[in-house]
């Protein structure tokens, strides 16, 4: 019987960090730091490094594939992808071309996670109407899925002129571009991933991770009805690892609260209280603590949900680059081996 191999990754949104004196790093410095973090993840043997796309002041990275290309040039084995690419406000052909170029530069290590994104700044920035939110994603995903065959594409929809026997270059050298659908909790999106025969990445950023079991069951059921074999399922969740539980909580809390409250003001949420933070660590989807504590929480989630990849969103607001590097080190050297041993 073949053992179930689980992959472990890291995600960052390029949060604008502060230096040890509390001064914000420049966007340029954050990007350089993220490159170093990706290179370090490769050295530690971590399977995947993902970078999210944002278009706002508190996140430095608006072009993940450019930063991923810089990491590709200094690494040899780690897979590199987005977390996520906001397909609704981009051109599917250009997205494919950028990631197929990254795939060539990295010798077949590129991946893309496509989603709607949880922020909307890209829509007015690139001239799209939020009222077209659903239609844009559905049609652009349909076109992107057609491009994955590497064959000439004939396609017609309502968002752009039709394509007739159109080749798109560069093509993928070997196999196909690994493409995930990022889902935040929409059953329709889960079924859509199965319809296109694409892997599913669940963004579980709050509440008990076990409440997502119905989405996983729905994904498998959709494949059964479609007559196919289910593709890999991954989870993306936030967390932070330090040498001790107390250290991890105390270091993360100010940065996490500042980030959560800043976003919350935009969305009408009340300020985050410390007991909410502690509850999310104890019972929710925030993986915070020493390596032993994080591994003990993560292993049963992976085992119970039967997932194929876990991606830790390790960047957390203003938390410094040095602290993030230590978190990455503990994740790679201690958490991952401990979880592998526990789920064996």
Secondary structure, DSSP 8 states (H G I E B T S, - for coil): ------EEEEEE--B--B-TTS-B--HHHHHHHHHHHHHHHHHTT-SEEEE----STTB--S-HHHHHHHHHTT-SS-EEEES-EEGGGS-HHHHHHHHHHHHHHTTS-EEEEEE--S--HHHHHTT--GGGHHHHHHHHHHHHHHHTT-S-EEE--SSS--EEEE--SS--SSS--EEEEEESS-HHHHHHHHHTT-EEEEE--SS-GGGGHHHHHHHHHHHHHHT-----EEEEEEEEE-SSHHHHHHHHHHHHHHHHHHHHHHHT-----HHHHHHHHHHSS-EEESHHHHHHHHHHHHHHHT-SEEEEE---TT--HHHHHHHHHHIIIIIHHHHHHHH-
